Amino acid sequence: MLALMVKPNKLDNIDSDEFQASIPNELLSHRYLMHPIRITIMKLLSSNDYLPSFEIRQILGITWGEYNTHLKSLESKGFIEIRNTFSEKAELIITLFVTTKGQYEYQELLDLLVKFTQKDAPIRRLIGENNDPIYDTNLYPSSNDENY
C-alpha cells in the first residue's frame, strides 16, 4: 500500500473568518463578473472593438447552450451588446460589443484585483509577506523529501 505524505499547506493555519474579512466588500460586489466564462468574455471584448460570437465560443471551448446563457446574462446586465447582421450570402453574423457600462465594471474589477493582490493587502499579511500560495514550491512535496 502506497501512502502519500503531503506537507501541511501554509494556508491551512489561516482562520476562514479572518480570510473572509480580508476580502474587500468592493471586490465582493463584482463577484458576478468573476465567473471564469464571463470574465473571459469581458476580457476578449475589452481587448477588441468587437468580435464575432462564434470566435469567442471557440476560444472558450464550451457548448452553445452554456455560452448563450452567459451572453444573455451579460446582455441583461448591460455589459455587452449583441448585434445581428447578415452577410452578402444571407448568413447570420452575431457580433458582440462591450458597452461603456461593461468596460467600466470590468476595469473596476481589474483594478480591485490588482489592489487585493498587492504586497500590502490584508490577504498577503495572512499568508506571509513574501509567500505566494500558488507559486511557493515549499508548499508541495518534492521527490527528494523522505516523506514523499
Secondary structure, DSSP 4 states (H G I P E B T S, - for coil): ------PPPGGGGS-HHHHHHTS-HHHHTTTTTTSHHHHHHHHHHHHSS-EEHHHHHHHHT--HHHHHHHHHHHHHTTSEEEEEEE-TT--EEEEEEE-HHHHHHHHHHHHHHHHHHSTTSHHHHHH-TT--TTT-GGGS--TT-TT-
